[in-house]
Amino acid sequence: MRHPIRLALLAAGLAAVAAVPARPASSAAAAANVKAVTGAALKKAVDSYRGKPVFVNYWATWCEPCVAEFPDIVKLYNAYRAKGVVVISVSLDEPEDKGKVAAFVAKQKAGFPVFMRSGGAPEAFIQPVDKGWRGAVPSTYVFNRQGKRVSGPVHTKLSYEKMVEMLTPALK
Amino acid sequence: VLAALRIMTIRPAHRWATLCSAATLLLPALLAAAPRSLAIGAKPENFTLSSPVDGQAYPLLEQPLPKATVVIFIATQCPVSLTYDGRMAELGREYIPKGVRFLGINSNKQEPAEEVAAHARRVALPFPVVKDPNNVIADRWGALVTPEAFVLDAQGTVVYHGRIDDSQRIEKVQSRDLKAALNAVLAGTRPPKAETLAVGCVIKRVN
């Protein structure tokens, strides 16, 4: 990545999102978990997760490998949330497609928050937290409790086992 | 499996550290980090690739060099790239008569030549689409997604890299960045934005 410091900040911030309690896996709760925000608000949310291992995934409903790996991210979250692991899911769908994103997230029974942009260009949304992001989805990173990126970005579909391998160094 | 069994025989106090070390060693194999893209101001080497549409070989640089050359990495399956098919065809129809050359490149490993040809014919792209076997050119240029555009000026220098415009939904487009770059090059000036962010599907590589 071209801006590791920004990523470290992202990671550090992301670590605090873990403080969000796990939600029930109902459709209504999952739909409510999709938050359309600005880049600044995303950064603020990310910063609120400081101190936790954080698994970050940029994705979109139009991205086949993203959709394919999403169930394993849900599985990962359910398996590791008791250990304080946070999953930050950031959809790069168009703002007008919030309903589509919400429906997908509900179907997946994702208990973690999903962010998407409320408007404007994608770079204005993502680059406040990751200047090095180059527009590709999926993009997956893991940050440790100190906010240091310990793995990623990975731009290919991950198996559950590979997700665990990526996450493991952050659990120290 | 053997490694896992061996780790389980390690004392618990050391097991975690061993697991972490093993994971750290495995990580490089997992990481498919983004390749570094051609910088603005770079002069890419010439190459020649074949078009599955007509079987002809097309070089990047043709002499005499055109006023501008547009290279777009495209796909036949990526929904984002497909959304831009009509816009790419329209740009070609508008700018080819003005002396701009377009070249579409398909580097996706899972999109065979026959599919590339069928797609190009169906969409009626007014420019050649070539197949990039083993994503050699995508690697050399650092192209990461589809659609992703580069513009070369009359000297073969990269003057623009990024998206076609700023929204997949044509009715929401506010910034036609590729068009603005071409207008600038044709006017003999620099593009208003030399680099923009192309959002799309990752190019599926052979490794």
Interface residues (C-beta under 8 A of the other chain):
Chain A: M1 W62 C63 E64 P65 L92 E94 E96 A121 P122 E123 Q127 W133 R134 G135 A136 V137 P138 V150 S151 G152 P153 V154 H155 T156 L158 K162 E165 M166 T168 P169 L171 K172
Chain B: W16 L19 C20 A23 T24 L26 L27 L30 L31 A32 A33 A34 S37 Q77 P79 V80 L144 V145 E148 R163 D166 S167 Q168 R169 K172 S175 T196 L197 A198 V199 G200 C201 V202
